[in-house]
Amino acid sequence: MTTVMIVEDNQEMAQMLATLLEFEGYRAVVCPSPEQALERMRETQADIVVMDFHLGEAVALRLLQSIRSDQELQRIKVIVVSGDDQEVSARSAGADAFLLKPFSVEELMQRIQQLRQLNPEDLG
């Protein structure tokens, strides 16, 4: 089963995403604190991370760079979501995909499916 970690400081949004992902057959893990995200990715063996761009002053970009520079975590696919167009910044920091809020459930599921198909041997 594919594990999707949600790194989102808005608890209502995080829970809504988790419920939707579980309904679609994914194992969803919520991580409200970006400071705990790397450790939680290791613990849960996350396959895909859905991360809010606005977690604090440049926190998302630093977190992305940490994922990409970590031998154990760099296989994780990362989708960055934001209410404003931060796609260039997110992709240059290492995001695999970007979604502009508000996005539909279909858009999110389609993006996850696309990422799963890139390296199916890496994902559960």
Contacts in CASP RR format, 6 or more apart in sequence:
PFRMAT RR
TARGET T0000
AUTHOR 0000-0000-0000
METHOD contacts of the structure
MODEL  1
MTTVMIVEDNQEMAQMLATLLEFEGYRAVVCPSPEQALERMRETQADIVV
MDFHLGEAVALRLLQSIRSDQELQRIKVIVVSGDDQEVSARSAGADAFLL
KPFSVEELMQRIQQLRQLNPEDLG
1 25 0 8 1.000
1 26 0 8 1.000
1 27 0 8 1.000
1 124 0 8 1.000
2 26 0 8 1.000
2 27 0 8 1.000
2 47 0 8 1.000
2 48 0 8 1.000
2 112 0 8 1.000
2 116 0 8 1.000
2 123 0 8 1.000
2 124 0 8 1.000
3 26 0 8 1.000
3 27 0 8 1.000
3 28 0 8 1.000
3 29 0 8 1.000
3 44 0 8 1.000
3 45 0 8 1.000
3 46 0 8 1.000
3 47 0 8 1.000
3 48 0 8 1.000
3 124 0 8 1.000
4 21 0 8 1.000
4 26 0 8 1.000
4 27 0 8 1.000
4 28 0 8 1.000
4 29 0 8 1.000
4 46 0 8 1.000
4 47 0 8 1.000
4 48 0 8 1.000
4 49 0 8 1.000
4 50 0 8 1.000
4 112 0 8 1.000
5 28 0 8 1.000
5 29 0 8 1.000
5 30 0 8 1.000
5 31 0 8 1.000
5 37 0 8 1.000
5 40 0 8 1.000
5 41 0 8 1.000
5 44 0 8 1.000
5 46 0 8 1.000
5 48 0 8 1.000
5 49 0 8 1.000
5 50 0 8 1.000
6 14 0 8 1.000
6 17 0 8 1.000
6 18 0 8 1.000
6 21 0 8 1.000
6 28 0 8 1.000
6 29 0 8 1.000
6 30 0 8 1.000
6 31 0 8 1.000
6 49 0 8 1.000
6 50 0 8 1.000
6 51 0 8 1.000
7 31 0 8 1.000
7 32 0 8 1.000
7 34 0 8 1.000
7 37 0 8 1.000
7 49 0 8 1.000
7 50 0 8 1.000
7 51 0 8 1.000
7 52 0 8 1.000
7 55 0 8 1.000
7 63 0 8 1.000
8 14 0 8 1.000
8 17 0 8 1.000
8 30 0 8 1.000
8 32 0 8 1.000
8 50 0 8 1.000
8 51 0 8 1.000
8 52 0 8 1.000
9 32 0 8 1.000
9 33 0 8 1.000
9 34 0 8 1.000
9 52 0 8 1.000
9 55 0 8 1.000
9 56 0 8 1.000
10 52 0 8 1.000
11 32 0 8 1.000
13 52 0 8 1.000
14 30 0 8 1.000
14 32 0 8 1.000
15 30 0 8 1.000
17 28 0 8 1.000
17 50 0 8 1.000
17 108 0 8 1.000
18 28 0 8 1.000
18 29 0 8 1.000
18 30 0 8 1.000
19 28 0 8 1.000
20 105 0 8 1.000
20 108 0 8 1.000
21 28 0 8 1.000
22 28 0 8 1.000
24 109 0 8 1.000
26 112 0 8 1.000
29 40 0 8 1.000
29 44 0 8 1.000
29 46 0 8 1.000
31 37 0 8 1.000
31 40 0 8 1.000
34 55 0 8 1.000
34 56 0 8 1.000
34 59 0 8 1.000
34 60 0 8 1.000
34 63 0 8 1.000
37 49 0 8 1.000
37 51 0 8 1.000
37 63 0 8 1.000
38 63 0 8 1.000
38 66 0 8 1.000
38 67 0 8 1.000
38 70 0 8 1.000
38 73 0 8 1.000
40 46 0 8 1.000
41 49 0 8 1.000
41 67 0 8 1.000
41 73 0 8 1.000
41 76 0 8 1.000
42 72 0 8 1.000
42 73 0 8 1.000
46 76 0 8 1.000
47 76 0 8 1.000
47 77 0 8 1.000
47 116 0 8 1.000
47 122 0 8 1.000
47 123 0 8 1.000
47 124 0 8 1.000
48 76 0 8 1.000
48 77 0 8 1.000
48 78 0 8 1.000
48 79 0 8 1.000
48 112 0 8 1.000
48 115 0 8 1.000
48 116 0 8 1.000
48 123 0 8 1.000
49 67 0 8 1.000
49 76 0 8 1.000
49 77 0 8 1.000
49 78 0 8 1.000
49 79 0 8 1.000
50 79 0 8 1.000
50 81 0 8 1.000
50 108 0 8 1.000
51 60 0 8 1.000
51 63 0 8 1.000
51 64 0 8 1.000
51 78 0 8 1.000
51 79 0 8 1.000
51 80 0 8 1.000
51 81 0 8 1.000
52 60 0 8 1.000
52 80 0 8 1.000
52 81 0 8 1.000
52 82 0 8 1.000
53 60 0 8 1.000
53 80 0 8 1.000
53 81 0 8 1.000
53 82 0 8 1.000
53 83 0 8 1.000
53 86 0 8 1.000
53 89 0 8 1.000
53 90 0 8 1.000
54 60 0 8 1.000
54 82 0 8 1.000
54 83 0 8 1.000
55 63 0 8 1.000
60 80 0 8 1.000
60 90 0 8 1.000
60 93 0 8 1.000
61 89 0 8 1.000
61 90 0 8 1.000
61 93 0 8 1.000
64 78 0 8 1.000
64 80 0 8 1.000
64 90 0 8 1.000
64 93 0 8 1.000
64 94 0 8 1.000
64 95 0 8 1.000
65 93 0 8 1.000
65 94 0 8 1.000
66 73 0 8 1.000
67 73 0 8 1.000
67 74 0 8 1.000
67 76 0 8 1.000
67 78 0 8 1.000
67 94 0 8 1.000
68 74 0 8 1.000
68 93 0 8 1.000
68 94 0 8 1.000
75 119 0 8 1.000
75 122 0 8 1.000
77 96 0 8 1.000
77 97 0 8 1.000
77 115 0 8 1.000
77 116 0 8 1.000
77 118 0 8 1.000
77 119 0 8 1.000
77 123 0 8 1.000
78 94 0 8 1.000
78 95 0 8 1.000
78 96 0 8 1.000
78 97 0 8 1.000
79 95 0 8 1.000
79 96 0 8 1.000
79 97 0 8 1.000
79 98 0 8 1.000
79 99 0 8 1.000
79 108 0 8 1.000
79 111 0 8 1.000
79 112 0 8 1.000
79 115 0 8 1.000
80 86 0 8 1.000
80 87 0 8 1.000
80 90 0 8 1.000
80 95 0 8 1.000
80 97 0 8 1.000
80 98 0 8 1.000
80 99 0 8 1.000
81 98 0 8 1.000
81 99 0 8 1.000
81 100 0 8 1.000
81 101 0 8 1.000
81 103 0 8 1.000
82 90 0 8 1.000
82 98 0 8 1.000
82 99 0 8 1.000
82 100 0 8 1.000
82 101 0 8 1.000
83 100 0 8 1.000
83 101 0 8 1.000
83 102 0 8 1.000
84 100 0 8 1.000
85 100 0 8 1.000
86 98 0 8 1.000
87 98 0 8 1.000
87 100 0 8 1.000
90 98 0 8 1.000
91 98 0 8 1.000
96 115 0 8 1.000
96 118 0 8 1.000
97 111 0 8 1.000
97 114 0 8 1.000
97 115 0 8 1.000
99 107 0 8 1.000
99 108 0 8 1.000
99 111 0 8 1.000
116 123 0 8 1.000
END
